[in-house]
Amino acid sequence: MAGMHFSFQFGDLATFESTFLYHKIEVMRVINRWIASGDYKLEAAIIREMATLAFTEACHGELVAAETHISGILALIETARPDKSDPTRSDCCSTDRELANRYFVMSYVYITGLKSLLSGICRTGGHGNSLDAIPGRNLLKLSHTWHMSEAMENLGLKLQAIRLFPFFFSPLSQGARLNNADGQVIINSIRDFTAAQDCIFKDTGAETADGKFEGFWRKGPASRILGEYVTAHIESISVPGKKEKSPDMTPSSFVGPWCGLTIASIFYMQDVLGALEYVDKRIHKYAVTLLQHDVGKVLASKDAPKNEAFMLWQTLVGLIACLRALKGNEQDRGLLSARQFFEEALKQQAATLGTATWSQAKGTLRRVAWPMGTIGREFIEELWENIVTGLYRD
């Protein structure tokens, strides 16, 4: 984290090369020793260390290597699962498994964001659309130049968000529990960005990649949301015997499993707003599976009233992301199962809300966040018509 903080401010990590190399070697030794022990109680600790390797590569602009480490996290999670054919087994609800999943999701979030930021910097700076052709060291220099010249008002937010990261990866206290998270501030930031894009669309009648990059990255929503993910995680932790800081605060209606609401917001920014880049397909597939698990958990719960509009929003973005994952992977049994789940959940939520037409659905979705523009989103209306409206016609 110190390296990433330094690179954003000064753009050159050459003096830290030996430190990073030492860190990578020592972490790999620890990981290999723990894995060799066969003690899966160490799963969350191992994944925490693997996440630091992903961030270390990200500090150097080595995004492919960072994604490789996240794939390693995924492989470990899948290996540790007692029944690999059923990702929604009850062991997923244990504190250690939830913590491991959160480490995976936070790594996924950060790499997705950094990849999107660097892609935008290269594109708007006339360096092409592919990050693969640019060495990591050059990417860092381009990023530093951009932050110093075009995004000074946003740099403080980024540095503040990065300073929060060590709190996310701190080991839990003895007996600590991971509860549902309140996503109100995350939703508020997404709404603000959506509203800003709506204003541009209203004025120009168009949505452009450069316009989205300008609004999302230079003006601050991306950095704000990053910090809010970490804060929501921290505030969801409860420790026996420790008094809550703000017992008088009433939770919002956007409360749910941290992984689910975080992944849903990322999918929304990828597939609906088009503000974020995509990552490795295998990593994306596990994110879809986690969202499926968390949405299913909330829908099955009888304990508390649900924000039905929020559940509709999550099921729709989950279905869209699932269909994207199925492209070129049509026979994947896990994804086919996820598609069936999200389709049925979408029908269920539409029926609960009495929502039949797409215009009605958009009104409901805007109670969470949804753009005015339709360009590039016609497929979502067609999807709704095929799955939901068709039921009422029949």
DRENROZA-173234 format. One record per residue (C-alpha): residue in one letter; x, y, z. Coordinates in Angstrom, 1 decimal. Layout:
- res  x  y  z
- A  X  Y  Z
...
END
This chain:
- res  x  y  z
- M  0.0  0.0  0.0
- A  2.9  2.3  0.8
- G  4.3  1.6  -2.7
- M  1.0  2.3  -4.4
- H  0.7  5.5  -2.4
- F  4.2  6.6  -3.4
- S  3.7  5.7  -7.1
- F  0.6  7.9  -7.4
- Q  2.5  10.8  -5.9
- F  6.0  10.4  -7.4
- G  5.5  7.9  -10.3
- D  8.8  6.0  -9.9
- L  9.3  2.9  -7.7
- A  12.8  2.1  -8.8
- T  14.3  2.8  -5.4
- F  11.9  0.2  -3.9
- E  12.7  -2.7  -6.3
- S  14.8  -4.6  -3.8
- T  12.1  -4.1  -1.1
- F  9.4  -5.4  -3.3
- L  11.4  -8.4  -4.4
- Y  12.2  -9.3  -0.8
- H  8.6  -9.0  0.1
- K  7.5  -11.2  -2.8
- I  10.0  -14.0  -2.0
- E  9.2  -14.0  1.8
- V  5.4  -14.0  1.2
- M  5.8  -16.9  -1.3
- R  7.8  -18.8  1.3
- V  5.1  -18.3  3.9
- I  2.3  -19.3  1.5
- N  4.1  -22.4  0.4
- R  4.8  -23.5  4.0
- W  1.2  -22.9  5.0
- I  -0.2  -24.7  2.0
- A  2.1  -27.7  2.6
- S  0.8  -27.9  6.2
- G  -2.7  -28.8  4.8
- D  -4.3  -26.7  7.5
- Y  -7.3  -25.1  5.8
- K  -8.0  -23.0  9.0
- L  -5.2  -20.9  7.5
- E  -7.1  -20.3  4.3
- A  -8.0  -16.7  5.1
- A  -4.5  -15.9  6.2
- I  -3.0  -17.4  3.1
- I  -5.4  -15.5  0.9
- R  -4.5  -12.3  2.7
- E  -0.9  -12.8  1.8
- M  -1.7  -13.7  -1.8
- A  -3.7  -10.5  -2.1
- T  -0.6  -8.5  -1.0
- L  1.2  -10.2  -3.9
- A  -1.5  -9.0  -6.3
- F  -1.2  -5.5  -5.0
- T  2.6  -5.6  -5.2
- E  2.3  -6.4  -8.9
- A  -0.3  -3.7  -9.4
- C  2.2  -1.2  -7.8
- H  4.5  -1.9  -10.8
- G  1.7  -1.7  -13.3
- E  2.0  -5.5  -14.0
- L  -1.7  -6.1  -14.3
- V  -1.5  -9.6  -15.9
- A  0.7  -10.8  -13.0
- A  -1.8  -9.2  -10.5
- E  -4.7  -11.1  -12.2
- T  -2.6  -14.3  -12.0
- H  -2.3  -13.9  -8.2
- I  -6.1  -13.3  -8.0
- S  -6.6  -16.5  -10.0
- G  -4.3  -18.2  -7.4
- I  -6.6  -17.0  -4.7
- L  -9.6  -18.4  -6.5
- A  -7.8  -21.8  -7.0
- L  -7.1  -21.9  -3.3
- I  -10.7  -21.1  -2.4
- E  -12.0  -23.8  -4.8
- T  -9.5  -26.4  -3.4
- A  -10.5  -25.7  0.2
- R  -14.2  -26.1  -0.5
- P  -15.4  -29.5  0.8
- D  -17.8  -30.0  -2.1
- K  -16.6  -28.3  -5.2
- S  -19.8  -29.0  -7.1
- D  -21.8  -26.8  -4.7
- P  -20.5  -23.3  -4.2
- T  -23.4  -22.4  -1.9
- R  -22.7  -25.0  0.8
- S  -23.1  -23.8  4.4
- D  -19.3  -23.6  4.8
- C  -19.4  -20.4  2.7
- C  -21.2  -18.8  5.6
- S  -18.3  -19.4  8.1
- T  -16.4  -16.3  9.2
- D  -13.1  -17.6  7.7
- R  -14.8  -18.4  4.4
- E  -16.5  -15.0  4.3
- L  -13.2  -13.3  5.1
- A  -11.5  -15.2  2.3
- N  -14.2  -14.2  -0.1
- R  -13.9  -10.6  0.9
- Y  -10.2  -10.6  0.3
- F  -10.9  -12.1  -3.2
- V  -13.6  -9.4  -3.9
- M  -11.4  -6.5  -2.7
- S  -8.5  -7.7  -4.9
- Y  -10.9  -8.1  -7.8
- V  -12.3  -4.6  -7.2
- Y  -8.9  -3.0  -7.0
- I  -7.5  -4.6  -10.1
- T  -10.7  -3.9  -12.1
- G  -10.4  -0.2  -11.1
- L  -6.7  0.1  -11.8
- K  -7.0  -1.6  -15.1
- S  -9.9  0.8  -16.0
- L  -8.0  3.9  -14.8
- L  -4.8  3.0  -16.8
- S  -6.8  2.1  -19.9
- G  -8.5  5.5  -19.8
- I  -5.2  7.3  -19.3
- C  -3.7  5.6  -22.2
- R  -6.7  6.1  -24.5
- T  -7.2  9.8  -23.7
- G  -3.4  10.4  -23.9
- G  -3.2  8.9  -27.4
- H  -1.3  5.8  -26.3
- G  -3.7  3.3  -27.8
- N  -6.4  1.1  -26.3
- S  -4.3  -1.9  -25.2
- L  -2.4  -2.0  -22.0
- D  -0.5  -5.1  -23.1
- A  1.8  -3.1  -25.4
- I  3.0  -0.7  -22.7
- P  5.5  -1.8  -20.0
- G  4.4  -1.5  -16.4
- R  7.0  1.1  -15.6
- N  5.7  3.3  -18.4
- L  2.2  2.9  -17.2
- L  3.1  4.2  -13.8
- K  4.8  7.2  -15.4
- L  1.7  7.9  -17.5
- S  -0.5  7.6  -14.4
- H  1.7  9.9  -12.4
- T  1.8  12.5  -15.1
- W  -2.0  12.4  -15.5
- H  -2.6  12.7  -11.8
- M  -0.2  15.7  -11.5
- S  -1.6  17.5  -14.5
- E  -5.3  16.6  -14.9
- A  -6.6  15.1  -11.7
- M  -5.0  17.0  -8.8
- E  -8.5  17.5  -7.2
- N  -9.0  13.7  -7.3
- L  -5.5  12.7  -6.1
- G  -6.3  13.4  -2.4
- L  -9.4  11.0  -2.6
- K  -7.3  8.3  -4.1
- L  -4.5  8.6  -1.5
- Q  -7.1  8.6  1.3
- A  -8.7  5.4  -0.1
- I  -5.3  3.7  -0.3
- R  -4.6  4.7  3.3
- L  -7.7  2.7  4.4
- F  -6.6  -0.5  2.7
- P  -4.4  -1.8  5.6
- F  -7.5  -1.8  7.8
- F  -9.2  -4.1  5.3
- F  -6.4  -6.6  5.4
- S  -5.8  -6.5  9.2
- P  -6.5  -9.9  10.9
- L  -9.8  -10.1  12.8
- S  -9.9  -9.9  16.5
- Q  -10.6  -13.1  18.5
- G  -14.3  -14.0  18.2
- A  -15.0  -11.2  15.7
- R  -18.0  -11.7  13.4
- L  -18.6  -10.4  9.9
- N  -22.1  -9.1  9.6
- N  -24.1  -7.6  6.8
- A  -22.8  -4.3  5.5
- D  -24.7  -1.0  5.0
- G  -24.3  0.0  1.3
- Q  -26.1  3.4  1.5
- V  -23.0  5.5  0.9
- I  -21.9  3.3  -1.9
- I  -25.3  3.6  -3.6
- N  -25.2  7.3  -3.1
- S  -21.9  7.6  -4.9
- I  -23.2  5.4  -7.8
- R  -26.3  7.6  -8.0
- D  -24.2  10.8  -8.2
- F  -22.1  9.4  -11.0
- T  -25.2  8.1  -12.8
- A  -26.9  11.5  -12.4
- A  -23.8  13.3  -13.8
- Q  -23.8  11.0  -16.9
- D  -27.5  11.6  -17.3
- C  -26.8  15.4  -17.4
- I  -24.2  14.9  -20.1
- F  -26.6  12.7  -22.1
- K  -29.4  15.2  -21.7
- D  -27.1  18.0  -23.0
- T  -25.4  16.1  -25.8
- G  -27.6  13.1  -26.6
- A  -24.5  10.9  -26.5
- E  -22.4  8.9  -24.1
- T  -18.7  8.5  -24.8
- A  -15.9  6.5  -23.2
- D  -13.9  9.6  -22.7
- G  -16.9  11.4  -21.1
- K  -17.4  8.5  -18.7
- F  -13.6  8.4  -17.9
- E  -13.7  12.1  -17.2
- G  -16.7  11.9  -14.9
- F  -15.8  8.7  -13.1
- W  -12.0  9.0  -12.7
- R  -11.0  12.6  -12.8
- K  -13.9  14.0  -10.8
- G  -13.7  11.6  -7.9
- P  -16.6  9.0  -7.7
- A  -14.2  6.1  -8.3
- S  -11.9  7.0  -5.5
- R  -14.8  7.8  -3.2
- I  -16.4  4.4  -3.8
- L  -13.1  2.6  -3.2
- G  -12.8  4.0  0.2
- E  -16.5  3.3  0.9
- Y  -16.0  -0.4  0.1
- V  -13.3  -0.6  2.8
- T  -15.4  1.5  5.3
- A  -18.5  -0.7  4.8
- H  -16.3  -3.8  5.5
- I  -14.8  -2.3  8.7
- E  -18.2  -1.2  10.0
- S  -19.7  -4.7  9.4
- I  -17.3  -6.3  11.9
- S  -18.5  -6.9  15.5
- V  -16.4  -8.0  18.4
- P  -17.9  -9.6  21.5
- G  -17.8  -7.3  24.5
- K  -17.0  -4.2  22.4
- K  -19.7  -1.5  22.2
- E  -20.8  -0.3  18.8
- K  -19.5  3.2  18.0
- S  -22.8  4.6  16.9
- P  -25.7  2.6  18.5
- D  -28.1  5.5  17.7
- M  -27.6  5.2  13.9
- T  -30.4  3.4  12.1
- P  -29.2  1.2  9.2
- S  -30.4  2.1  5.7
- S  -32.5  -0.2  3.6
- F  -29.4  -1.1  1.5
- V  -28.1  -3.6  4.0
- G  -26.9  -7.0  2.8
- P  -23.9  -9.3  2.5
- W  -20.8  -7.2  1.8
- C  -19.5  -9.4  -1.1
- G  -22.9  -9.3  -2.8
- L  -23.5  -5.6  -2.7
- T  -19.9  -4.8  -3.7
- I  -20.0  -7.2  -6.7
- A  -23.4  -6.0  -7.8
- S  -22.1  -2.4  -7.8
- I  -19.1  -3.4  -9.9
- F  -21.3  -5.3  -12.4
- Y  -23.5  -2.2  -12.6
- M  -20.5  0.1  -13.4
- Q  -19.2  -2.5  -15.9
- D  -22.3  -3.6  -17.8
- V  -24.8  -0.8  -17.3
- L  -22.7  2.3  -17.1
- G  -19.7  1.1  -19.1
- A  -17.3  2.9  -16.7
- L  -15.1  -0.1  -15.7
- E  -13.1  -2.6  -17.7
- Y  -13.6  -6.4  -17.6
- V  -11.1  -8.8  -16.0
- D  -10.1  -12.5  -16.5
- K  -13.2  -14.7  -17.2
- R  -12.4  -17.2  -14.5
- I  -12.2  -14.4  -11.9
- H  -15.5  -12.9  -13.2
- K  -17.2  -16.3  -13.0
- Y  -16.5  -16.6  -9.3
- A  -17.7  -13.1  -8.7
- V  -21.0  -14.1  -10.4
- T  -21.2  -17.2  -8.2
- L  -20.6  -15.1  -5.0
- L  -23.4  -12.7  -6.0
- Q  -25.7  -15.6  -6.7
- H  -24.9  -17.0  -3.2
- D  -25.5  -13.7  -1.4
- V  -28.7  -12.8  -3.3
- G  -30.1  -16.3  -2.6
- K  -29.2  -15.9  1.1
- V  -31.1  -12.6  1.4
- L  -34.1  -13.8  -0.6
- A  -34.4  -16.9  1.6
- S  -34.1  -15.0  4.8
- K  -37.2  -14.4  6.9
- D  -35.4  -12.3  9.6
- A  -35.8  -8.8  8.3
- P  -37.8  -6.9  5.7
- K  -36.1  -6.6  2.3
- N  -35.6  -3.6  0.1
- E  -37.4  -5.2  -2.9
- A  -36.2  -2.6  -5.4
- F  -32.6  -3.2  -4.3
- M  -33.1  -7.0  -4.7
- L  -34.6  -6.4  -8.2
- W  -31.5  -4.3  -9.1
- Q  -29.1  -6.9  -7.8
- T  -30.8  -9.8  -9.6
- L  -30.9  -7.9  -12.9
- V  -27.2  -6.8  -12.9
- G  -26.4  -10.3  -11.8
- L  -28.2  -11.8  -14.7
- I  -26.5  -9.4  -17.2
- A  -23.1  -10.2  -15.8
- C  -23.9  -14.0  -15.9
- L  -24.9  -13.7  -19.6
- R  -21.7  -11.9  -20.4
- A  -19.7  -14.7  -18.7
- L  -21.6  -17.3  -20.8
- K  -20.4  -15.8  -24.1
- G  -17.9  -18.3  -25.5
- N  -18.6  -20.5  -22.5
- E  -22.1  -21.7  -23.2
- Q  -21.8  -25.2  -21.7
- D  -20.4  -24.1  -18.3
- R  -22.7  -25.9  -15.8
- G  -22.0  -23.4  -13.0
- L  -22.9  -20.4  -15.1
- L  -26.0  -22.1  -16.6
- S  -27.1  -22.8  -13.0
- A  -26.5  -19.1  -12.1
- R  -28.4  -17.9  -15.1
- Q  -31.4  -20.0  -14.1
- F  -31.2  -18.7  -10.6
- F  -31.1  -15.0  -11.6
- E  -33.9  -15.5  -14.2
- E  -36.2  -17.0  -11.6
- A  -35.2  -14.5  -8.9
- L  -35.9  -11.6  -11.4
- K  -39.3  -13.0  -12.1
- Q  -40.0  -13.4  -8.4
- Q  -38.9  -9.8  -7.6
- A  -40.9  -8.4  -10.5
- A  -44.0  -10.3  -9.3
- T  -43.5  -9.1  -5.7
- L  -43.2  -5.5  -6.9
- G  -46.1  -5.8  -9.4
- T  -43.7  -4.7  -12.2
- A  -44.5  -5.9  -15.7
- T  -43.2  -3.5  -18.3
- W  -39.7  -2.2  -18.8
- S  -40.8  1.4  -18.2
- Q  -42.2  0.3  -14.8
- A  -39.0  -1.6  -14.1
- K  -36.8  1.4  -14.9
- G  -38.8  3.5  -12.5
- T  -38.2  0.9  -9.8
- L  -34.5  0.5  -10.6
- R  -34.0  4.3  -10.4
- R  -34.9  4.0  -6.7
- V  -31.5  2.4  -6.5
- A  -29.5  3.7  -9.5
- W  -30.2  3.6  -13.2
- P  -29.3  5.8  -16.2
- M  -31.7  7.7  -18.4
- G  -29.9  6.9  -21.7
- T  -30.7  3.8  -23.7
- I  -27.9  3.8  -26.2
- G  -26.0  0.5  -25.9
- R  -28.5  -0.8  -23.4
- E  -31.2  -2.0  -25.7
- F  -30.3  -5.6  -24.9
- I  -31.4  -5.0  -21.3
- E  -34.9  -4.0  -22.3
- E  -35.0  -7.0  -24.6
- L  -33.9  -9.2  -21.8
- W  -36.6  -7.9  -19.5
- E  -39.2  -8.3  -22.2
- N  -38.2  -11.9  -22.8
- I  -38.0  -13.0  -19.2
- V  -40.6  -10.9  -17.4
- T  -43.1  -9.1  -19.7
- G  -43.6  -12.4  -21.7
- L  -45.1  -14.0  -18.6
- Y  -47.9  -11.4  -18.5
- R  -48.6  -11.8  -22.2
- D  -48.9  -15.6  -21.8
END
